[in-house]
């Protein structure tokens, strides 16, 4: 686990109110990194998404009480 210094790590679950979400990750099955891209999704040849513009990594946190999943964007790469 990496230390997050840019946001409060004692987050509260939006669903049940428990404190202390657990950090994890979402694996796309290929590169192991999921990213958020700014703007509208554009599809190119063969149905492949064109990746352009600013992007940020997606950070995932799970509530240990109710299993609710919270997703946030991290700082720019």
PDB file of N, CA, C and O in Angstrom:
ATOM      1  N   UNK A   1       0.832  -1.177   0.000  1.00  0.00           N
ATOM      2  CA  UNK A   1       0.000   0.000   0.000  1.00  0.00           C
ATOM      3  C   UNK A   1       0.881   1.247   0.000  1.00  0.00           C
ATOM      4  O   UNK A   1       1.907   1.307   0.677  1.00  0.00           O
ATOM      5  N   UNK A   2       0.455   2.231  -0.772  1.00  0.00           N
ATOM      6  CA  UNK A   2       1.217   3.470  -0.783  1.00  0.00           C
ATOM      7  C   UNK A   2       0.554   4.482   0.121  1.00  0.00           C
ATOM      8  O   UNK A   2      -0.646   4.399   0.382  1.00  0.00           O
ATOM      9  N   UNK A   3       1.321   5.425   0.597  1.00  0.00           N
ATOM     10  CA  UNK A   3       0.792   6.465   1.470  1.00  0.00           C
ATOM     11  C   UNK A   3       0.230   7.588   0.627  1.00  0.00           C
ATOM     12  O   UNK A   3       0.889   8.071  -0.294  1.00  0.00           O
ATOM     13  N   UNK A   4      -0.978   8.003   0.936  1.00  0.00           N
ATOM     14  CA  UNK A   4      -1.611   9.094   0.213  1.00  0.00           C
ATOM     15  C   UNK A   4      -1.445  10.346   1.055  1.00  0.00           C
ATOM     16  O   UNK A   4      -1.932  10.416   2.183  1.00  0.00           O
ATOM     17  N   UNK A   5      -0.765  11.317   0.510  1.00  0.00           N
ATOM     18  CA  UNK A   5      -0.502  12.538   1.267  1.00  0.00           C
ATOM     19  C   UNK A   5      -1.387  13.690   0.822  1.00  0.00           C
ATOM     20  O   UNK A   5      -1.443  14.713   1.505  1.00  0.00           O
ATOM     21  N   UNK A   6      -2.075  13.557  -0.295  1.00  0.00           N
ATOM     22  CA  UNK A   6      -2.837  14.682  -0.833  1.00  0.00           C
ATOM     23  C   UNK A   6      -4.305  14.662  -0.446  1.00  0.00           C
ATOM     24  O   UNK A   6      -5.046  15.589  -0.772  1.00  0.00           O
ATOM     25  N   UNK A   7      -4.738  13.599   0.256  1.00  0.00           N
ATOM     26  CA  UNK A   7      -6.123  13.584   0.726  1.00  0.00           C
ATOM     27  C   UNK A   7      -6.210  12.888   2.076  1.00  0.00           C
ATOM     28  O   UNK A   7      -5.312  12.129   2.442  1.00  0.00           O
ATOM     29  N   UNK A   8      -7.270  13.137   2.811  1.00  0.00           N
ATOM     30  CA  UNK A   8      -7.471  12.546   4.132  1.00  0.00           C
ATOM     31  C   UNK A   8      -7.656  11.040   3.996  1.00  0.00           C
ATOM     32  O   UNK A   8      -8.560  10.591   3.290  1.00  0.00           O
ATOM     33  N   UNK A   9      -6.815  10.255   4.660  1.00  0.00           N
ATOM     34  CA  UNK A   9      -6.908   8.802   4.537  1.00  0.00           C
ATOM     35  C   UNK A   9      -7.900   8.189   5.524  1.00  0.00           C
ATOM     36  O   UNK A   9      -8.150   6.985   5.452  1.00  0.00           O
ATOM     37  N   UNK A  10      -8.472   8.964   6.436  1.00  0.00           N
ATOM     38  CA  UNK A  10      -9.492   8.445   7.336  1.00  0.00           C
ATOM     39  C   UNK A  10     -10.857   8.832   6.780  1.00  0.00           C
ATOM     40  O   UNK A  10     -11.582   9.632   7.372  1.00  0.00           O
ATOM     41  N   UNK A  11     -11.186   8.259   5.653  1.00  0.00           N
ATOM     42  CA  UNK A  11     -12.429   8.598   4.967  1.00  0.00           C
ATOM     43  C   UNK A  11     -13.611   7.869   5.598  1.00  0.00           C
ATOM     44  O   UNK A  11     -13.460   6.802   6.194  1.00  0.00           O
ATOM     45  N   UNK A  12     -14.782   8.464   5.452  1.00  0.00           N
ATOM     46  CA  UNK A  12     -16.025   7.894   5.964  1.00  0.00           C
ATOM     47  C   UNK A  12     -16.826   7.322   4.804  1.00  0.00           C
ATOM     48  O   UNK A  12     -16.915   7.935   3.740  1.00  0.00           O
ATOM     49  N   UNK A  13     -17.404   6.153   5.010  1.00  0.00           N
ATOM     50  CA  UNK A  13     -18.218   5.496   3.980  1.00  0.00           C
ATOM     51  C   UNK A  13     -19.475   6.319   3.716  1.00  0.00           C
ATOM     52  O   UNK A  13     -20.189   6.695   4.646  1.00  0.00           O
ATOM     53  N   UNK A  14     -19.736   6.593   2.448  1.00  0.00           N
ATOM     54  CA  UNK A  14     -20.917   7.364   2.057  1.00  0.00           C
ATOM     55  C   UNK A  14     -22.204   6.563   2.247  1.00  0.00           C
ATOM     56  O   UNK A  14     -23.291   7.139   2.291  1.00  0.00           O
ATOM     57  N   UNK A  15     -22.087   5.242   2.358  1.00  0.00           N
ATOM     58  CA  UNK A  15     -23.284   4.395   2.471  1.00  0.00           C
ATOM     59  C   UNK A  15     -23.689   4.133   3.926  1.00  0.00           C
ATOM     60  O   UNK A  15     -24.845   4.332   4.299  1.00  0.00           O
ATOM     61  N   UNK A  16     -22.711   3.679   4.756  1.00  0.00           N
ATOM     62  CA  UNK A  16     -23.075   3.290   6.122  1.00  0.00           C
ATOM     63  C   UNK A  16     -22.470   4.179   7.203  1.00  0.00           C
ATOM     64  O   UNK A  16     -22.852   4.070   8.368  1.00  0.00           O
ATOM     65  N   UNK A  17     -21.529   5.061   6.841  1.00  0.00           N
ATOM     66  CA  UNK A  17     -20.942   5.981   7.802  1.00  0.00           C
ATOM     67  C   UNK A  17     -19.739   5.454   8.560  1.00  0.00           C
ATOM     68  O   UNK A  17     -19.202   6.163   9.412  1.00  0.00           O
ATOM     69  N   UNK A  18     -19.293   4.230   8.283  1.00  0.00           N
ATOM     70  CA  UNK A  18     -18.110   3.684   8.945  1.00  0.00           C
ATOM     71  C   UNK A  18     -16.881   4.509   8.583  1.00  0.00           C
ATOM     72  O   UNK A  18     -16.801   5.082   7.496  1.00  0.00           O
ATOM     73  N   UNK A  19     -15.936   4.559   9.499  1.00  0.00           N
ATOM     74  CA  UNK A  19     -14.701   5.310   9.280  1.00  0.00           C
ATOM     75  C   UNK A  19     -13.573   4.346   8.981  1.00  0.00           C
ATOM     76  O   UNK A  19     -13.476   3.286   9.600  1.00  0.00           O
ATOM     77  N   UNK A  20     -12.714   4.708   8.030  1.00  0.00           N
ATOM     78  CA  UNK A  20     -11.535   3.899   7.740  1.00  0.00           C
ATOM     79  C   UNK A  20     -11.702   2.991   6.542  1.00  0.00           C
ATOM     80  O   UNK A  20     -11.691   1.769   6.690  1.00  0.00           O
ATOM     81  N   UNK A  21     -11.855   3.561   5.358  1.00  0.00           N
ATOM     82  CA  UNK A  21     -11.967   2.766   4.144  1.00  0.00           C
ATOM     83  C   UNK A  21     -10.618   2.139   3.810  1.00  0.00           C
ATOM     84  O   UNK A  21      -9.571   2.734   4.069  1.00  0.00           O
ATOM     85  N   UNK A  22     -10.644   0.948   3.240  1.00  0.00           N
ATOM     86  CA  UNK A  22      -9.434   0.222   2.884  1.00  0.00           C
ATOM     87  C   UNK A  22      -9.043   0.518   1.444  1.00  0.00           C
ATOM     88  O   UNK A  22      -9.874   0.432   0.539  1.00  0.00           O
ATOM     89  N   UNK A  23      -7.767   0.871   1.229  1.00  0.00           N
ATOM     90  CA  UNK A  23      -7.287   1.158  -0.122  1.00  0.00           C
ATOM     91  C   UNK A  23      -7.077  -0.140  -0.882  1.00  0.00           C
ATOM     92  O   UNK A  23      -6.615  -1.133  -0.320  1.00  0.00           O
ATOM     93  N   UNK A  24      -7.422  -0.123  -2.168  1.00  0.00           N
ATOM     94  CA  UNK A  24      -7.203  -1.266  -3.049  1.00  0.00           C
ATOM     95  C   UNK A  24      -7.007  -0.766  -4.464  1.00  0.00           C
ATOM     96  O   UNK A  24      -6.624   0.387  -4.666  1.00  0.00           O
ATOM     97  N   UNK A  25      -7.263  -1.613  -5.447  1.00  0.00           N
ATOM     98  CA  UNK A  25      -7.135  -1.191  -6.836  1.00  0.00           C
ATOM     99  C   UNK A  25      -8.072  -1.987  -7.711  1.00  0.00           C
ATOM    100  O   UNK A  25      -8.546  -3.056  -7.327  1.00  0.00           O
ATOM    101  N   UNK A  26      -8.335  -1.456  -8.893  1.00  0.00           N
ATOM    102  CA  UNK A  26      -9.153  -2.134  -9.890  1.00  0.00           C
ATOM    103  C   UNK A  26      -8.230  -2.488 -11.038  1.00  0.00           C
ATOM    104  O   UNK A  26      -7.564  -1.617 -11.596  1.00  0.00           O
ATOM    105  N   UNK A  27      -8.189  -3.743 -11.386  1.00  0.00           N
ATOM    106  CA  UNK A  27      -7.306  -4.233 -12.446  1.00  0.00           C
ATOM    107  C   UNK A  27      -8.110  -4.396 -13.723  1.00  0.00           C
ATOM    108  O   UNK A  27      -9.162  -5.035 -13.723  1.00  0.00           O
ATOM    109  N   UNK A  28      -7.617  -3.820 -14.810  1.00  0.00           N
ATOM    110  CA  UNK A  28      -8.327  -3.920 -16.082  1.00  0.00           C
ATOM    111  C   UNK A  28      -8.028  -5.225 -16.817  1.00  0.00           C
ATOM    112  O   UNK A  28      -8.556  -5.457 -17.905  1.00  0.00           O
ATOM    113  N   UNK A  29      -7.189  -6.073 -16.236  1.00  0.00           N
ATOM    114  CA  UNK A  29      -6.887  -7.364 -16.860  1.00  0.00           C
ATOM    115  C   UNK A  29      -5.756  -7.309 -17.853  1.00  0.00           C
ATOM    116  O   UNK A  29      -5.329  -8.346 -18.360  1.00  0.00           O
ATOM    117  N   UNK A  30      -5.263  -6.133 -18.141  1.00  0.00           N
ATOM    118  CA  UNK A  30      -4.158  -5.981 -19.092  1.00  0.00           C
ATOM    119  C   UNK A  30      -2.994  -5.247 -18.461  1.00  0.00           C
ATOM    120  O   UNK A  30      -2.003  -5.858 -18.060  1.00  0.00           O
ATOM    121  N   UNK A  31      -3.118  -3.934 -18.374  1.00  0.00           N
ATOM    122  CA  UNK A  31      -2.003  -3.122 -17.874  1.00  0.00           C
ATOM    123  C   UNK A  31      -1.975  -3.026 -16.355  1.00  0.00           C
ATOM    124  O   UNK A  31      -0.952  -2.662 -15.776  1.00  0.00           O
ATOM    125  N   UNK A  32      -3.079  -3.346 -15.712  1.00  0.00           N
ATOM    126  CA  UNK A  32      -3.143  -3.252 -14.269  1.00  0.00           C
ATOM    127  C   UNK A  32      -3.444  -1.860 -13.754  1.00  0.00           C
ATOM    128  O   UNK A  32      -3.476  -1.646 -12.542  1.00  0.00           O
ATOM    129  N   UNK A  33      -3.663  -0.914 -14.644  1.00  0.00           N
ATOM    130  CA  UNK A  33      -3.976   0.447 -14.224  1.00  0.00           C
ATOM    131  C   UNK A  33      -5.234   0.925 -14.928  1.00  0.00           C
ATOM    132  O   UNK A  33      -5.379   0.777 -16.141  1.00  0.00           O
ATOM    133  N   UNK A  34      -6.126   1.491 -14.161  1.00  0.00           N
ATOM    134  CA  UNK A  34      -7.341   2.076 -14.706  1.00  0.00           C
ATOM    135  C   UNK A  34      -7.178   3.587 -14.600  1.00  0.00           C
ATOM    136  O   UNK A  34      -6.704   4.084 -13.579  1.00  0.00           O
ATOM    137  N   UNK A  35      -7.560   4.315 -15.627  1.00  0.00           N
ATOM    138  CA  UNK A  35      -7.396   5.764 -15.624  1.00  0.00           C
ATOM    139  C   UNK A  35      -8.696   6.448 -16.015  1.00  0.00           C
ATOM    140  O   UNK A  35      -9.531   5.879 -16.718  1.00  0.00           O
ATOM    141  N   UNK A  36      -8.848   7.688 -15.540  1.00  0.00           N
ATOM    142  CA  UNK A  36      -9.954   8.554 -15.915  1.00  0.00           C
ATOM    143  C   UNK A  36      -9.413   9.539 -16.937  1.00  0.00           C
ATOM    144  O   UNK A  36      -8.349  10.126 -16.741  1.00  0.00           O
ATOM    145  N   UNK A  37     -10.154   9.719 -18.037  1.00  0.00           N
ATOM    146  CA  UNK A  37      -9.754  10.650 -19.088  1.00  0.00           C
ATOM    147  C   UNK A  37     -10.762  11.780 -19.157  1.00  0.00           C
ATOM    148  O   UNK A  37     -11.970  11.544 -19.115  1.00  0.00           O
ATOM    149  N   UNK A  38     -10.276  12.998 -19.262  1.00  0.00           N
ATOM    150  CA  UNK A  38     -11.152  14.160 -19.352  1.00  0.00           C
ATOM    151  C   UNK A  38     -11.794  14.230 -20.729  1.00  0.00           C
ATOM    152  O   UNK A  38     -11.141  13.965 -21.739  1.00  0.00           O
ATOM    153  N   UNK A  39     -13.062  14.584 -20.770  1.00  0.00           N
ATOM    154  CA  UNK A  39     -13.752  14.790 -22.030  1.00  0.00           C
ATOM    155  C   UNK A  39     -14.602  13.611 -22.466  1.00  0.00           C
ATOM    156  O   UNK A  39     -14.736  12.614 -21.757  1.00  0.00           O
ATOM    157  N   UNK A  40     -15.160  13.753 -23.631  1.00  0.00           N
ATOM    158  CA  UNK A  40     -16.046  12.748 -24.213  1.00  0.00           C
ATOM    159  C   UNK A  40     -15.240  11.586 -24.789  1.00  0.00           C
ATOM    160  O   UNK A  40     -14.159  11.789 -25.341  1.00  0.00           O
ATOM    161  N   UNK A  41     -15.769  10.372 -24.659  1.00  0.00           N
ATOM    162  CA  UNK A  41     -15.112   9.185 -25.214  1.00  0.00           C
ATOM    163  C   UNK A  41     -15.229   9.201 -26.726  1.00  0.00           C
ATOM    164  O   UNK A  41     -16.319   9.379 -27.271  1.00  0.00           O
ATOM    165  N   UNK A  42     -14.103   9.013 -27.402  1.00  0.00           N
ATOM    166  CA  UNK A  42     -14.080   8.961 -28.861  1.00  0.00           C
ATOM    167  C   UNK A  42     -13.545   7.603 -29.285  1.00  0.00           C
ATOM    168  O   UNK A  42     -12.543   7.117 -28.761  1.00  0.00           O
ATOM    169  N   UNK A  43     -14.235   7.007 -30.242  1.00  0.00           N
ATOM    170  CA  UNK A  43     -13.873   5.678 -30.717  1.00  0.00           C
ATOM    171  C   UNK A  43     -13.252   5.788 -32.099  1.00  0.00           C
ATOM    172  O   UNK A  43     -13.774   6.476 -32.977  1.00  0.00           O
ATOM    173  N   UNK A  44     -12.147   5.111 -32.278  1.00  0.00           N
ATOM    174  CA  UNK A  44     -11.452   5.140 -33.555  1.00  0.00           C
ATOM    175  C   UNK A  44     -11.684   3.858 -34.341  1.00  0.00           C
ATOM    176  O   UNK A  44     -12.684   3.163 -34.164  1.00  0.00           O
ATOM    177  N   UNK A  45     -10.749   3.577 -35.194  1.00  0.00           N
ATOM    178  CA  UNK A  45     -10.821   2.412 -36.055  1.00  0.00           C
ATOM    179  C   UNK A  45     -10.904   1.123 -35.231  1.00  0.00           C
ATOM    180  O   UNK A  45     -10.253   1.010 -34.192  1.00  0.00           O
ATOM    181  N   UNK A  46     -11.676   0.186 -35.673  1.00  0.00           N
ATOM    182  CA  UNK A  46     -11.872  -1.116 -35.030  1.00  0.00           C
ATOM    183  C   UNK A  46     -12.502  -1.013 -33.640  1.00  0.00           C
ATOM    184  O   UNK A  46     -12.387  -1.942 -32.840  1.00  0.00           O
ATOM    185  N   UNK A  47     -13.171   0.114 -33.343  1.00  0.00           N
ATOM    186  CA  UNK A  47     -13.851   0.278 -32.066  1.00  0.00           C
ATOM    187  C   UNK A  47     -12.932   0.539 -30.886  1.00  0.00           C
ATOM    188  O   UNK A  47     -13.355   0.407 -29.738  1.00  0.00           O
ATOM    189  N   UNK A  48     -11.705   0.898 -31.138  1.00  0.00           N
ATOM    190  CA  UNK A  48     -10.740   1.150 -30.071  1.00  0.00           C
ATOM    191  C   UNK A  48     -10.881   2.593 -29.588  1.00  0.00           C
ATOM    192  O   UNK A  48     -10.952   3.523 -30.390  1.00  0.00           O
ATOM    193  N   UNK A  49     -10.920   2.764 -28.266  1.00  0.00           N
ATOM    194  CA  UNK A  49     -11.051   4.096 -27.684  1.00  0.00           C
ATOM    195  C   UNK A  49      -9.781   4.896 -27.914  1.00  0.00           C
ATOM    196  O   UNK A  49      -8.671   4.418 -27.682  1.00  0.00           O
ATOM    197  N   UNK A  50      -9.968   6.125 -28.376  1.00  0.00           N
ATOM    198  CA  UNK A  50      -8.829   7.037 -28.534  1.00  0.00           C
ATOM    199  C   UNK A  50      -8.533   7.660 -27.179  1.00  0.00           C
ATOM    200  O   UNK A  50      -9.416   8.240 -26.547  1.00  0.00           O
ATOM    201  N   UNK A  51      -7.310   7.539 -26.744  1.00  0.00           N
ATOM    202  CA  UNK A  51      -6.911   8.087 -25.445  1.00  0.00           C
ATOM    203  C   UNK A  51      -6.130   9.360 -25.674  1.00  0.00           C
ATOM    204  O   UNK A  51      -4.974   9.330 -26.098  1.00  0.00           O
ATOM    205  N   UNK A  52      -6.769  10.474 -25.392  1.00  0.00           N
ATOM    206  CA  UNK A  52      -6.096  11.756 -25.546  1.00  0.00           C
ATOM    207  C   UNK A  52      -6.576  12.691 -24.448  1.00  0.00           C
ATOM    208  O   UNK A  52      -7.628  12.471 -23.847  1.00  0.00           O
ATOM    209  N   UNK A  53      -5.813  13.713 -24.198  1.00  0.00           N
ATOM    210  CA  UNK A  53      -6.180  14.676 -23.172  1.00  0.00           C
ATOM    211  C   UNK A  53      -5.686  14.260 -21.806  1.00  0.00           C
ATOM    212  O   UNK A  53      -5.090  13.196 -21.638  1.00  0.00           O
ATOM    213  N   UNK A  54      -5.944  15.123 -20.826  1.00  0.00           N
ATOM    214  CA  UNK A  54      -5.492  14.845 -19.462  1.00  0.00           C
ATOM    215  C   UNK A  54      -6.088  13.555 -18.917  1.00  0.00           C
ATOM    216  O   UNK A  54      -7.240  13.221 -19.194  1.00  0.00           O
ATOM    217  N   UNK A  55      -5.287  12.839 -18.139  1.00  0.00           N
ATOM    218  CA  UNK A  55      -5.776  11.625 -17.491  1.00  0.00           C
ATOM    219  C   UNK A  55      -5.279  11.571 -16.057  1.00  0.00           C
ATOM    220  O   UNK A  55      -4.270  12.186 -15.713  1.00  0.00           O
ATOM    221  N   UNK A  56      -5.996  10.831 -15.226  1.00  0.00           N
ATOM    222  CA  UNK A  56      -5.635  10.657 -13.823  1.00  0.00           C
ATOM    223  C   UNK A  56      -5.861   9.197 -13.442  1.00  0.00           C
ATOM    224  O   UNK A  56      -6.784   8.561 -13.952  1.00  0.00           O
ATOM    225  N   UNK A  57      -5.034   8.664 -12.556  1.00  0.00           N
ATOM    226  CA  UNK A  57      -5.263   7.301 -12.100  1.00  0.00           C
ATOM    227  C   UNK A  57      -6.534   7.226 -11.250  1.00  0.00           C
ATOM    228  O   UNK A  57      -6.917   8.208 -10.614  1.00  0.00           O
ATOM    229  N   UNK A  58      -7.177   6.072 -11.242  1.00  0.00           N
ATOM    230  CA  UNK A  58      -8.369   5.858 -10.425  1.00  0.00           C
ATOM    231  C   UNK A  58      -7.943   5.140  -9.150  1.00  0.00           C
ATOM    232  O   UNK A  58      -7.290   4.098  -9.197  1.00  0.00           O
ATOM    233  N   UNK A  59      -8.323   5.711  -8.013  1.00  0.00           N
ATOM    234  CA  UNK A  59      -8.031   5.121  -6.710  1.00  0.00           C
ATOM    235  C   UNK A  59      -9.308   4.495  -6.177  1.00  0.00           C
ATOM    236  O   UNK A  59     -10.380   5.091  -6.274  1.00  0.00           O
ATOM    237  N   UNK A  60      -9.203   3.303  -5.616  1.00  0.00           N
ATOM    238  CA  UNK A  60     -10.375   2.577  -5.134  1.00  0.00           C
ATOM    239  C   UNK A  60     -10.264   2.327  -3.628  1.00  0.00           C
ATOM    240  O   UNK A  60      -9.203   1.957  -3.124  1.00  0.00           O
ATOM    241  N   UNK A  61     -11.367   2.535  -2.928  1.00  0.00           N
ATOM    242  CA  UNK A  61     -11.440   2.292  -1.492  1.00  0.00           C
ATOM    243  C   UNK A  61     -12.702   1.507  -1.190  1.00  0.00           C
ATOM    244  O   UNK A  61     -13.764   1.788  -1.745  1.00  0.00           O
ATOM    245  N   UNK A  62     -12.586   0.512  -0.301  1.00  0.00           N
ATOM    246  CA  UNK A  62     -13.727  -0.321   0.065  1.00  0.00           C
ATOM    247  C   UNK A  62     -14.013  -0.173   1.548  1.00  0.00           C
ATOM    248  O   UNK A  62     -13.095  -0.112   2.366  1.00  0.00           O
ATOM    249  N   UNK A  63     -15.293  -0.115   1.887  1.00  0.00           N
ATOM    250  CA  UNK A  63     -15.706  -0.072   3.287  1.00  0.00           C
ATOM    251  C   UNK A  63     -15.607  -1.489   3.864  1.00  0.00           C
ATOM    252  O   UNK A  63     -16.169  -2.422   3.290  1.00  0.00           O
ATOM    253  N   UNK A  64     -14.904  -1.667   4.988  1.00  0.00           N
ATOM    254  CA  UNK A  64     -14.791  -3.000   5.578  1.00  0.00           C
ATOM    255  C   UNK A  64     -16.093  -3.486   6.213  1.00  0.00           C
ATOM    256  O   UNK A  64     -16.243  -4.680   6.472  1.00  0.00           O
ATOM    257  N   UNK A  65     -17.040  -2.571   6.468  1.00  0.00           N
ATOM    258  CA  UNK A  65     -18.303  -2.948   7.104  1.00  0.00           C
ATOM    259  C   UNK A  65     -19.366  -3.398   6.107  1.00  0.00           C
ATOM    260  O   UNK A  65     -19.982  -4.449   6.287  1.00  0.00           O
ATOM    261  N   UNK A  66     -19.586  -2.598   5.043  1.00  0.00           N
ATOM    262  CA  UNK A  66     -20.698  -2.891   4.128  1.00  0.00           C
ATOM    263  C   UNK A  66     -20.243  -3.215   2.701  1.00  0.00           C
ATOM    264  O   UNK A  66     -21.074  -3.478   1.831  1.00  0.00           O
ATOM    265  N   UNK A  67     -18.923  -3.195   2.458  1.00  0.00           N
ATOM    266  CA  UNK A  67     -18.326  -3.513   1.152  1.00  0.00           C
ATOM    267  C   UNK A  67     -18.615  -2.480   0.064  1.00  0.00           C
ATOM    268  O   UNK A  67     -18.364  -2.741  -1.112  1.00  0.00           O
ATOM    269  N   UNK A  68     -19.131  -1.331   0.431  1.00  0.00           N
ATOM    270  CA  UNK A  68     -19.364  -0.256  -0.544  1.00  0.00           C
ATOM    271  C   UNK A  68     -18.024   0.166  -1.137  1.00  0.00           C
ATOM    272  O   UNK A  68     -17.028   0.261  -0.419  1.00  0.00           O
ATOM    273  N   UNK A  69     -17.997   0.419  -2.436  1.00  0.00           N
ATOM    274  CA  UNK A  69     -16.772   0.798  -3.125  1.00  0.00           C
ATOM    275  C   UNK A  69     -16.829   2.269  -3.512  1.00  0.00           C
ATOM    276  O   UNK A  69     -17.796   2.716  -4.130  1.00  0.00           O
ATOM    277  N   UNK A  70     -15.794   3.021  -3.149  1.00  0.00           N
ATOM    278  CA  UNK A  70     -15.669   4.438  -3.489  1.00  0.00           C
ATOM    279  C   UNK A  70     -14.524   4.593  -4.471  1.00  0.00           C
ATOM    280  O   UNK A  70     -13.450   4.032  -4.255  1.00  0.00           O
ATOM    281  N   UNK A  71     -14.727   5.340  -5.541  1.00  0.00           N
ATOM    282  CA  UNK A  71     -13.683   5.596  -6.527  1.00  0.00           C
ATOM    283  C   UNK A  71     -13.373   7.085  -6.558  1.00  0.00           C
ATOM    284  O   UNK A  71     -14.273   7.923  -6.515  1.00  0.00           O
ATOM    285  N   UNK A  72     -12.085   7.398  -6.634  1.00  0.00           N
ATOM    286  CA  UNK A  72     -11.617   8.772  -6.704  1.00  0.00           C
ATOM    287  C   UNK A  72     -10.531   8.852  -7.764  1.00  0.00           C
ATOM    288  O   UNK A  72      -9.893   7.849  -8.082  1.00  0.00           O
ATOM    289  N   UNK A  73     -10.321  10.039  -8.308  1.00  0.00           N
ATOM    290  CA  UNK A  73      -9.181  10.221  -9.187  1.00  0.00           C
ATOM    291  C   UNK A  73      -8.019  10.753  -8.371  1.00  0.00           C
ATOM    292  O   UNK A  73      -8.193  11.586  -7.482  1.00  0.00           O
ATOM    293  N   UNK A  74      -6.832  10.259  -8.688  1.00  0.00           N
ATOM    294  CA  UNK A  74      -5.638  10.693  -7.997  1.00  0.00           C
ATOM    295  C   UNK A  74      -5.013  11.882  -8.690  1.00  0.00           C
ATOM    296  O   UNK A  74      -5.572  12.425  -9.643  1.00  0.00           O
ATOM    297  N   UNK A  75      -3.841  12.287  -8.201  1.00  0.00           N
ATOM    298  CA  UNK A  75      -3.139  13.393  -8.839  1.00  0.00           C
ATOM    299  C   UNK A  75      -2.698  12.990 -10.242  1.00  0.00           C
ATOM    300  O   UNK A  75      -2.546  11.801 -10.522  1.00  0.00           O
ATOM    301  N   UNK A  76      -2.491  13.963 -11.127  1.00  0.00           N
ATOM    302  CA  UNK A  76      -2.073  13.630 -12.496  1.00  0.00           C
ATOM    303  C   UNK A  76      -0.778  12.822 -12.511  1.00  0.00           C
ATOM    304  O   UNK A  76       0.093  13.017 -11.663  1.00  0.00           O
ATOM    305  N   UNK A  77      -0.657  11.928 -13.468  1.00  0.00           N
ATOM    306  CA  UNK A  77       0.574  11.151 -13.620  1.00  0.00           C
ATOM    307  C   UNK A  77       1.714  12.011 -14.078  1.00  0.00           C
ATOM    308  O   UNK A  77       2.827  11.518 -14.258  1.00  0.00           O
TER     309      UNK A  77
END
